[in-house]
Amino acid sequence: MATYTLISSNILSSSAASVTFSAIPATYTDLVLRCSSRDTQASVTDYYLNLNFNGDTATNYSITSIYNFGSAAASDRWTSQTNGYIYQDNSATATANTFANIEIYIPSYTVSQNKPYSSFGAPESNVANLSTRSVSAVAGLWRNTAAITSIVIAPPTSSFVSGSSFYLYGISNA
């Protein structure tokens, strides 16, 4: 049975351009990052977050996503990106005081192979234009064989608002 251990948490008491988890210990098999976030971006188009491992901003990230778009599904694919992407952040146009729910799973984060990750997200809003993007799934790959020792998550053009919360867990197989 898998055991989840809280490594670190960050509940913002003021706005922040990014959230960083550093000095991640190599004592677990997998990592899970759970977020409840909202950003200051006024545009509904800013519905994703950047994800960065170990400060790597070279073109080492690939992303495939699927999401619903009203009554139809849609997908995107990017290669050779400078960040990973995670969908479904609540922007300033969402219903007041609501936060998106996101979970990022990073298996085998210490092995000497490229690092996959997956994320699932859902915004919380009753605003009509946000309800068209109500759930997403992302499969990402960081093409680097180094163990993951730090993670940065950030809105691309704005800041997280006060009250956004982030929890990093290590998973051990028992």
Helices and strands as residue ranges (DSSP letters): E 2-11, E 19-21, E 30-37, E 48-53, E 61-69, E 72-81, E 84-87, E 100-107, E 115-122, E 136-142, E 151-154, E 165-173
